[in-house]
Each structure stands twice: as structure tokens, then as C-alpha cells.
């Protein structure tokens, strides 16, 4: 095993360890919240998606800037 290979293995193991630690922290913070039923009020949720996400309701509050952003 050459020095180059040994350094690569150490860096690879450190990167895998850091990635695993980051994933663990993310999963831990995501599981803190309580369960929520996202299938209730389906019609109002669908309306919000259509109006806010696809209709860009918040984007068009300022007419000129909103229109320019809409066309971009």
C-alpha cells in the first residue's frame, strides 16, 4: 500500500463518517415533530397549491416586478 492510497483511504473514511453524522442529525431533527394527517381538508389543500404554487399569488402582489419574474 502506497502513501497515496493510505491518505485516500483515510480521507474517504473521514468523508463517510462526516456524511453519516450529517444524515443522522438530519433524520433526528426530522423525527422530532408530531404526526400530522395531511389527507384532511383535501379540497382546501389542493386549492392552496393551485393558487399559491401554480398561480403565483404571492409573486404578483407587486404588479410590475411580479410580472417580470413570472415571465422569467
Phi and psi in radians as a Rosetta constraint file:
Dihedral C 1 N 2 CA 2 C 2 CIRCULARHARMONIC -1.498 0.35
Dihedral N 2 CA 2 C 2 N 3 CIRCULARHARMONIC 2.933 0.35
Dihedral C 2 N 3 CA 3 C 3 CIRCULARHARMONIC -1.087 0.35
Dihedral N 3 CA 3 C 3 N 4 CIRCULARHARMONIC -0.663 0.35
Dihedral C 3 N 4 CA 4 C 4 CIRCULARHARMONIC -1.078 0.35
Dihedral N 4 CA 4 C 4 N 5 CIRCULARHARMONIC -0.758 0.35
Dihedral C 4 N 5 CA 5 C 5 CIRCULARHARMONIC -1.161 0.35
Dihedral N 5 CA 5 C 5 N 6 CIRCULARHARMONIC -0.713 0.35
Dihedral C 5 N 6 CA 6 C 6 CIRCULARHARMONIC -1.119 0.35
Dihedral N 6 CA 6 C 6 N 7 CIRCULARHARMONIC -0.758 0.35
Dihedral C 6 N 7 CA 7 C 7 CIRCULARHARMONIC -1.116 0.35
Dihedral N 7 CA 7 C 7 N 8 CIRCULARHARMONIC -0.725 0.35
Dihedral C 7 N 8 CA 8 C 8 CIRCULARHARMONIC -1.064 0.35
Dihedral N 8 CA 8 C 8 N 9 CIRCULARHARMONIC -0.769 0.35
Dihedral C 8 N 9 CA 9 C 9 CIRCULARHARMONIC -1.106 0.35
Dihedral N 9 CA 9 C 9 N 10 CIRCULARHARMONIC -0.707 0.35
Dihedral C 9 N 10 CA 10 C 10 CIRCULARHARMONIC -1.142 0.35
Dihedral N 10 CA 10 C 10 N 11 CIRCULARHARMONIC -0.780 0.35
Dihedral C 10 N 11 CA 11 C 11 CIRCULARHARMONIC -1.149 0.35
Dihedral N 11 CA 11 C 11 N 12 CIRCULARHARMONIC -0.700 0.35
Dihedral C 11 N 12 CA 12 C 12 CIRCULARHARMONIC -1.095 0.35
Dihedral N 12 CA 12 C 12 N 13 CIRCULARHARMONIC -0.801 0.35
Dihedral C 12 N 13 CA 13 C 13 CIRCULARHARMONIC -1.106 0.35
Dihedral N 13 CA 13 C 13 N 14 CIRCULARHARMONIC -0.679 0.35
Dihedral C 13 N 14 CA 14 C 14 CIRCULARHARMONIC -1.135 0.35
Dihedral N 14 CA 14 C 14 N 15 CIRCULARHARMONIC -0.710 0.35
Dihedral C 14 N 15 CA 15 C 15 CIRCULARHARMONIC -1.149 0.35
Dihedral N 15 CA 15 C 15 N 16 CIRCULARHARMONIC -0.727 0.35
Dihedral C 15 N 16 CA 16 C 16 CIRCULARHARMONIC -1.132 0.35
Dihedral N 16 CA 16 C 16 N 17 CIRCULARHARMONIC -0.707 0.35
Dihedral C 16 N 17 CA 17 C 17 CIRCULARHARMONIC -1.125 0.35
Dihedral N 17 CA 17 C 17 N 18 CIRCULARHARMONIC -0.769 0.35
Dihedral C 17 N 18 CA 18 C 18 CIRCULARHARMONIC -1.119 0.35
Dihedral N 18 CA 18 C 18 N 19 CIRCULARHARMONIC -0.730 0.35
Dihedral C 18 N 19 CA 19 C 19 CIRCULARHARMONIC -1.100 0.35
Dihedral N 19 CA 19 C 19 N 20 CIRCULARHARMONIC -0.782 0.35
Dihedral C 19 N 20 CA 20 C 20 CIRCULARHARMONIC -1.085 0.35
Dihedral N 20 CA 20 C 20 N 21 CIRCULARHARMONIC -0.738 0.35
Dihedral C 20 N 21 CA 21 C 21 CIRCULARHARMONIC -1.082 0.35
Dihedral N 21 CA 21 C 21 N 22 CIRCULARHARMONIC -0.751 0.35
Dihedral C 21 N 22 CA 22 C 22 CIRCULARHARMONIC -1.142 0.35
Dihedral N 22 CA 22 C 22 N 23 CIRCULARHARMONIC -0.736 0.35
Dihedral C 22 N 23 CA 23 C 23 CIRCULARHARMONIC -1.123 0.35
Dihedral N 23 CA 23 C 23 N 24 CIRCULARHARMONIC -0.726 0.35
Dihedral C 23 N 24 CA 24 C 24 CIRCULARHARMONIC -1.062 0.35
Dihedral N 24 CA 24 C 24 N 25 CIRCULARHARMONIC -0.775 0.35
Dihedral C 24 N 25 CA 25 C 25 CIRCULARHARMONIC -1.088 0.35
Dihedral N 25 CA 25 C 25 N 26 CIRCULARHARMONIC -0.741 0.35
Dihedral C 25 N 26 CA 26 C 26 CIRCULARHARMONIC -1.128 0.35
Dihedral N 26 CA 26 C 26 N 27 CIRCULARHARMONIC -0.824 0.35
Dihedral C 26 N 27 CA 27 C 27 CIRCULARHARMONIC -1.112 0.35
Dihedral N 27 CA 27 C 27 N 28 CIRCULARHARMONIC -0.694 0.35
Dihedral C 27 N 28 CA 28 C 28 CIRCULARHARMONIC -1.076 0.35
Dihedral N 28 CA 28 C 28 N 29 CIRCULARHARMONIC -0.751 0.35
Dihedral C 28 N 29 CA 29 C 29 CIRCULARHARMONIC -1.267 0.35
Dihedral N 29 CA 29 C 29 N 30 CIRCULARHARMONIC -0.513 0.35
Dihedral C 29 N 30 CA 30 C 30 CIRCULARHARMONIC -1.310 0.35
Dihedral N 30 CA 30 C 30 N 31 CIRCULARHARMONIC -0.462 0.35
Dihedral C 30 N 31 CA 31 C 31 CIRCULARHARMONIC -1.557 0.35
Dihedral N 31 CA 31 C 31 N 32 CIRCULARHARMONIC 0.026 0.35
Dihedral C 31 N 32 CA 32 C 32 CIRCULARHARMONIC -1.202 0.35
Dihedral N 32 CA 32 C 32 N 33 CIRCULARHARMONIC -0.669 0.35
Dihedral C 32 N 33 CA 33 C 33 CIRCULARHARMONIC -1.126 0.35
Dihedral N 33 CA 33 C 33 N 34 CIRCULARHARMONIC 2.794 0.35
Dihedral C 33 N 34 CA 34 C 34 CIRCULARHARMONIC -1.540 0.35
Dihedral N 34 CA 34 C 34 N 35 CIRCULARHARMONIC 2.816 0.35
Dihedral C 34 N 35 CA 35 C 35 CIRCULARHARMONIC -1.155 0.35
Dihedral N 35 CA 35 C 35 N 36 CIRCULARHARMONIC 2.533 0.35
Dihedral C 35 N 36 CA 36 C 36 CIRCULARHARMONIC -2.413 0.35
Dihedral N 36 CA 36 C 36 N 37 CIRCULARHARMONIC 2.379 0.35
Dihedral C 36 N 37 CA 37 C 37 CIRCULARHARMONIC -1.463 0.35
Dihedral N 37 CA 37 C 37 N 38 CIRCULARHARMONIC 1.954 0.35
Dihedral C 37 N 38 CA 38 C 38 CIRCULARHARMONIC -1.644 0.35
Dihedral N 38 CA 38 C 38 N 39 CIRCULARHARMONIC 0.051 0.35
Dihedral C 38 N 39 CA 39 C 39 CIRCULARHARMONIC -1.738 0.35
Dihedral N 39 CA 39 C 39 N 40 CIRCULARHARMONIC 0.002 0.35
Dihedral C 39 N 40 CA 40 C 40 CIRCULARHARMONIC -1.427 0.35
Dihedral N 40 CA 40 C 40 N 41 CIRCULARHARMONIC 2.720 0.35
Dihedral C 40 N 41 CA 41 C 41 CIRCULARHARMONIC 0.893 0.35
Dihedral N 41 CA 41 C 41 N 42 CIRCULARHARMONIC 0.837 0.35
Dihedral C 41 N 42 CA 42 C 42 CIRCULARHARMONIC -1.036 0.35
Dihedral N 42 CA 42 C 42 N 43 CIRCULARHARMONIC -0.710 0.35
Dihedral C 42 N 43 CA 43 C 43 CIRCULARHARMONIC -1.160 0.35
Dihedral N 43 CA 43 C 43 N 44 CIRCULARHARMONIC -0.725 0.35
Dihedral C 43 N 44 CA 44 C 44 CIRCULARHARMONIC -1.232 0.35
Dihedral N 44 CA 44 C 44 N 45 CIRCULARHARMONIC -0.608 0.35
Dihedral C 44 N 45 CA 45 C 45 CIRCULARHARMONIC -1.157 0.35
Dihedral N 45 CA 45 C 45 N 46 CIRCULARHARMONIC -0.726 0.35
Dihedral C 45 N 46 CA 46 C 46 CIRCULARHARMONIC -1.121 0.35
Dihedral N 46 CA 46 C 46 N 47 CIRCULARHARMONIC -0.704 0.35
Dihedral C 46 N 47 CA 47 C 47 CIRCULARHARMONIC -1.085 0.35
Dihedral N 47 CA 47 C 47 N 48 CIRCULARHARMONIC -0.756 0.35
Dihedral C 47 N 48 CA 48 C 48 CIRCULARHARMONIC -1.067 0.35
Dihedral N 48 CA 48 C 48 N 49 CIRCULARHARMONIC -0.731 0.35
Dihedral C 48 N 49 CA 49 C 49 CIRCULARHARMONIC -1.086 0.35
Dihedral N 49 CA 49 C 49 N 50 CIRCULARHARMONIC -0.786 0.35
Dihedral C 49 N 50 CA 50 C 50 CIRCULARHARMONIC -1.166 0.35
Dihedral N 50 CA 50 C 50 N 51 CIRCULARHARMONIC -0.708 0.35
Dihedral C 50 N 51 CA 51 C 51 CIRCULARHARMONIC -1.331 0.35
Dihedral N 51 CA 51 C 51 N 52 CIRCULARHARMONIC -0.828 0.35
Dihedral C 51 N 52 CA 52 C 52 CIRCULARHARMONIC -1.441 0.35
Dihedral N 52 CA 52 C 52 N 53 CIRCULARHARMONIC -0.852 0.35
Dihedral C 52 N 53 CA 53 C 53 CIRCULARHARMONIC -1.360 0.35
Dihedral N 53 CA 53 C 53 N 54 CIRCULARHARMONIC -0.913 0.35
Dihedral C 53 N 54 CA 54 C 54 CIRCULARHARMONIC -1.542 0.35
Dihedral N 54 CA 54 C 54 N 55 CIRCULARHARMONIC -0.541 0.35
Dihedral C 54 N 55 CA 55 C 55 CIRCULARHARMONIC -1.464 0.35
Dihedral N 55 CA 55 C 55 N 56 CIRCULARHARMONIC -0.211 0.35
Dihedral C 55 N 56 CA 56 C 56 CIRCULARHARMONIC 0.950 0.35
Dihedral N 56 CA 56 C 56 N 57 CIRCULARHARMONIC 0.817 0.35
Dihedral C 56 N 57 CA 57 C 57 CIRCULARHARMONIC -1.047 0.35
Dihedral N 57 CA 57 C 57 N 58 CIRCULARHARMONIC -0.782 0.35
Dihedral C 57 N 58 CA 58 C 58 CIRCULARHARMONIC -1.259 0.35
Dihedral N 58 CA 58 C 58 N 59 CIRCULARHARMONIC -0.494 0.35
Dihedral C 58 N 59 CA 59 C 59 CIRCULARHARMONIC -1.210 0.35
Dihedral N 59 CA 59 C 59 N 60 CIRCULARHARMONIC -0.561 0.35
Dihedral C 59 N 60 CA 60 C 60 CIRCULARHARMONIC -1.634 0.35
Dihedral N 60 CA 60 C 60 N 61 CIRCULARHARMONIC 0.320 0.35
Dihedral C 60 N 61 CA 61 C 61 CIRCULARHARMONIC -1.147 0.35
Dihedral N 61 CA 61 C 61 N 62 CIRCULARHARMONIC -0.697 0.35
Dihedral C 61 N 62 CA 62 C 62 CIRCULARHARMONIC -1.751 0.35
Dihedral N 62 CA 62 C 62 N 63 CIRCULARHARMONIC 1.964 0.35
Dihedral C 62 N 63 CA 63 C 63 CIRCULARHARMONIC -1.003 0.35
Dihedral N 63 CA 63 C 63 N 64 CIRCULARHARMONIC -0.905 0.35
Dihedral C 63 N 64 CA 64 C 64 CIRCULARHARMONIC -1.228 0.35
Dihedral N 64 CA 64 C 64 N 65 CIRCULARHARMONIC -0.896 0.35
Dihedral C 64 N 65 CA 65 C 65 CIRCULARHARMONIC -1.134 0.35
Dihedral N 65 CA 65 C 65 N 66 CIRCULARHARMONIC -0.686 0.35
Dihedral C 65 N 66 CA 66 C 66 CIRCULARHARMONIC -1.116 0.35
Dihedral N 66 CA 66 C 66 N 67 CIRCULARHARMONIC -0.718 0.35
Dihedral C 66 N 67 CA 67 C 67 CIRCULARHARMONIC -1.139 0.35
Dihedral N 67 CA 67 C 67 N 68 CIRCULARHARMONIC -0.722 0.35
Dihedral C 67 N 68 CA 68 C 68 CIRCULARHARMONIC -1.108 0.35
Dihedral N 68 CA 68 C 68 N 69 CIRCULARHARMONIC -0.753 0.35
Dihedral C 68 N 69 CA 69 C 69 CIRCULARHARMONIC -1.154 0.35
Dihedral N 69 CA 69 C 69 N 70 CIRCULARHARMONIC -0.641 0.35
Dihedral C 69 N 70 CA 70 C 70 CIRCULARHARMONIC -1.062 0.35
Dihedral N 70 CA 70 C 70 N 71 CIRCULARHARMONIC -0.766 0.35
Dihedral C 70 N 71 CA 71 C 71 CIRCULARHARMONIC -1.313 0.35
Dihedral N 71 CA 71 C 71 N 72 CIRCULARHARMONIC -0.427 0.35
